[in-house]
Amino acid sequence: MRKAIYRSYCSVVVAAGLAFLSAGAAQSQTAPFIAKAEQAYMIDAETGTVLLSQNEDQSFPPASLAKLMTVEVVLDALSKAQVTPETAYPVSEYAWRTGGAPSRTSTMFAALKSSVGINDLLTGIIVQNANDGCIIVAEGMAGSDPAFAKRMTVRAGELGMGRSRFTNSTGLPDPGNRTTARDMVRLAQHLHDTYPDRYGLFTKPDFEWNRIFQRNKNTLLGNGIDGLGLGFAEGSGFAAVVSAEREGRRVYLALSGIADDKTRQEEARRVVDWGLTAFEKRHLFSKDEVVGSVSVYGGDASYVDLSPKEDVSVLVPVNNPERISGRIVYRWPLNAPLDVGANAGTLKVFSGERLLREVPLYTKGSVGKGSLTQNAAGALKELLLFWL
């Protein structure tokens, strides 16, 4: 593969461009794939390639998708031994009335003034979409539902879900509950990768509590789909967060703003099928391979090579090979000294104007402080390049 490199300069960011011409690139482009949803985002698990993006950073009320964040906070606490599988919490009147039998919402029918263990609460929340289970665990772990919701928001920020805010553990209507399709996909991948020993709960077919038997509320399960949750909010419509695996490939998908449940069922499966069958992998760079070089100011060398710490591949459509381009983006000026392996930039890979993935780049060699003569020559060079 031949890689053509160019550089352009601005006051803060430098972009070094790389063009990758796919073999047999199509002369004409087919119509883009569009999901029947206001917001949609899907990535390939292995390469991180963005397969679908529609208003992915536009916020919407998560509704019951908020329960996935509740589950993550509980699983995180378990992993840190802040609670144990044997920990049990009491069923308060508030939990019982707001999310239990009297509420006529999704519930595990936890009995008033009884105690329920963490394992059963997790199962009730995941399998039965239990609002009472969420409130019980929230009150038990944080003292109140609002206090637990603050913990959810903080944890979301730690996971890179910067556009998500939570005001309760259930997702029951509240204008303060907001998320995005991109954030939900990030959460889906985190749940799958971080808690493999618990992930099987999402495919548990049924659960009985308080002598009441209920089947899994996620009606999308099957044909490769093994998670994660469904939601509905007045004014926003139907939503889904999906994780699916088939023949060794996994995708994560978030959809919101769908008109009705039937369309959600059909569309989620259609998008997943497309994501798992319509693409092939294209290798761009190997681990530690030089991607390009960037200029250094004030050093004993004028340039430093950058490389990734992982193989870099993307997925491209099978029936419409695309021209793929890349940009090395870094802060300018890049000042010496620089150690070997310093994170000095990012490779952004595009298909047309669509960003496919971002990969951190690291210095292949070190750059020491330059002499006064080298610094003066470097300053003149950077000034001239800036104004070109």
PyMOL commands that set and color helices and strands:
alter all, ss='L'
color gray80, all
select helices_A, chain A and resi 63-79+93-99+101-103+118-128+131-142+145-158+181-194+196-203+261-277+372-387
alter helices_A, ss='H'
color red, helices_A
select strands_A, chain A and resi 4-8+13-20+39-44+50-54+88-90+115-117+206-209+212-215+225-233+237-246+249-258+279-285+292-295+303-307+312-317+324-331+343-351+354-363
alter strands_A, ss='S'
color yellow, strands_A
deselect
rebuild
show_as cartoon
